[in-house]
Amino acid sequence: MAKKKSFPLRIDPELYEIIERWAQEEFRSVNAHIEFLLRDAARREGRLKKDKKKTDE
């Protein structure tokens, strides 16, 4: 598995709570769910060169 890039993320507390509950419903960590949402948006916009299937999706 390729090393992942880490960076600080500033996010509105209300939005974080929404994502946190959503992640729990999907049995993901908040971090994994944010990555899932970003990857899904990039895929839908045709910005991913190849669609990698992850085990947590």
Secondary structure, DSSP 8 states (H G I E B T S, - for coil): ------------HHHHHHHHHHHHHTT--HHHHHHHHHHHHHHHTT--SS----TT-
